Amino acid sequence: MADKRADLAGPGISTYEEVAKILPKNYKPILSPMDRMKALYEIKRYIEDGMAKELNLQLVQVPLIVDKNSGVNDYLDRDGSRTPVEFPAGLGLDKPIQTQVVQAATKWKRMALAQFGCAPGEGINTDMRAVRKDYFLDHDHSSYVDQWDWEKTITVEDRNLEYMKDVVRKLWKIIYGAGKRAEEMFPQLKDAGYPPIPEEIEFFHAEEILAMYPDLPRKQRETAIIKEHPAIFIIGIGWVLEDGYPHEMRAADYDDWVTETVEKNGKMMHGLNGDILVWNPVTQRRHELTSMGIRVTKETMKVQLEMTDQLDFLELPYHQAILNDEIPLSIGGGIGQARTYMYLLRTAHLGEVTVSVWPDELKKICAERNIIVLE
C-alpha cells in the first residue's frame, strides 16, 4: 500500500537509473530535427483549427504571469507540493505586485469566459506557456510546459458523463486526424513499423481499472490497461476509490470529481473529469496527453475544498467569483503540445520536439541511446 500512496502525486520517474532502464536502446529518429519542426507546426495548425471547428473555440491571449493574491494560479494537485515561481513586479511601486508564473491557465480560463462574453456552446482556446519547476526531468516531463489550454461555457443540463464523453471523442478525432496529416507529409512516419494510431478512444472509470488490477499502484494499472486498449479516457480522478486512495490527487477547485455519475454492480461511481492516456510504442510506456473535465459548481467546490481541508481558499477572488455566480459553468482541459508532438511524430523524448533545460546526467543517458535533445 505504501507504493500506492507514493504514486498519487508528483510526475516523472524520479531516478535517472530508472530513466536509463526505460529509454529505448536501439532508437533511430524517423525525422530530422528540421522535418520534425515542419511536421509539428502542421500538427499545431491542424489541432487549433480542429478545436475551433469541432468545439467552437476561439484562440485568445493567455497570461504568463498572474497576481499571487488572485487565487488564479494552478497548484496542479491538492497537497501543494508543486509551487509556482514567484517574483515582485513593478519598478518604482511602493508596494510591488507579488506575481507568479503560471503553472497552467485552468482557473484563469474559466474567469476569461465571462471576460470574453462566451455564451453556452462557445469557448476559448489558448497557446499556453508555463513553468513547472518542481517536476522531475525525464523523457516526458519538462520544466517548460506548452499546452492548448481550452475552456467552454456549458449549461446545467450539460453537466453529465455523456456530454463529457462526446467532447473527449471530438478531441480524439482531432488528434487522430493530426497524426494522419503528419503521415501524409512524411510517409516514413506510417512506415516505421509502429502500430497505427488508434482511430477510436475507449472509456474506463478509475474504479473499473482498480477492480481489474487491485494490487497495482496507479501508474502500473494504467500501463496494464493501455497495453490492451492503446487509447483510453480514465474517468473519475480525485475521488477516493474502493482501496482508500484516489486514482491520483487532483486539485479541489477546478475539476468536479465528487458528483455521482453512474452505478455499476451496486456501487456508485463519482467524477466528471479524467485523462486521455495512450500507449507510446516508442518508449513502450503510458503516455498522458490531456487532463480535463467538467468544472466545479459552487456546491461541489465547497465539498471538495472541505474534503481536502482547503476551505480557506474560499476567500480568494477566483473562488468568490464562483460562489457569487460571476463566472459560467464550463468544461475545459489542457492538451500537452509537446506530449502530442512526441506521440504523433514517434520520438523518444520531449527534448526532440521542444527546447528546454535538461540535466547533464539525462543528456548523457540520451546521447548513449542516440536521442539528441534540442538546446
URZICOR-V389449 format. One line per field, one symbol per residue. ss: DSSP state (H for helix, E for strand, C for the rest). phi: phi as a letter, one per 30 degrees, with the letter a starting at -180 (. if undefined). psi: psi as a letter, one per 40 degrees, with the letter a starting at -180 (. if undefined). A space follows every 50 residues. Layout:
ss = ???
phi = ???
psi = ???
This chain:
ss = CHHHHHCCCCCCCCCHHHHHHHCCCCCCCCCCHHHHHHHHHHHHHHHHHH HHHHHCEEECCCCCEEEHHHCCCCCCCCCCCCCCCEEEECCCCCCCEEEE ECCCCHHHHHHHHHHCCCCCCCEEEEEEEEECCCCCCCCCCCCEEEEEEE EEECCHHHCCHHHHHHHHHHHHHHHHHHHHHHHHHCHHHCCCCCCCCCCC CEEEEHHHHHHHCCCCCHHHHHHHHHHHCCEEEEECCCCECCCCCECCCC CCCCECCCCEEEEECCEEEECCEEEEEEEECCCCEEEEEEEEEEECCHHH HHHHHHHCCCHHHHHCHHHHHHHCCCCCCEEEEEEEHHHHHHHHCCCCCH HHCCCCCCCHHHHHHHHHCCCCCCC
phi = .dddddcdbidjdibdddeddcdddcdbedcdeddddddddddedddddd ddddciccdbdbdcbbdeddiddccibccidccddbadbjdjddbeddcb ddcacededdddeddciddejcabbbcdbbbbdcdddbdbbbdcbbbdcb abdbcedddbddddddddddddeddddddddddddbedddcdjddddddc cccbdeddddddbdccdedddddddddcbdbbcccickdddedjbdeadb ecbbdcccddbacbhicdcbjcblbcbbdcdddhbdbdcacalddddddd dddddddchbddddddeddddddchcbddabaabcdddeddeddchccbe ddbacacbdeddddededciccddb
psi = ddddddedihiideieddddddiidfhhhdiidddddddddddddddddd ddddefhhhiiiidiihdededihedaeeeehiihiiiighehdgihhii hidifddddddddddefhiheiaiiighhihgefihhadfhidhhhighi ihhiiddegidddddddddddddddddddddddddgddddeeeiiihhdi iihhidddddddgdeiiddddddddeddgehihhifhdihadeeiidihh ieecihedhhdihhfehhiihfiaihiihhedefiihhdihiihiiiddd dddddddeffeddeeidddddddefeiiiiiiahhhddddddddefieid eeeihahiidddddddddefhhih.
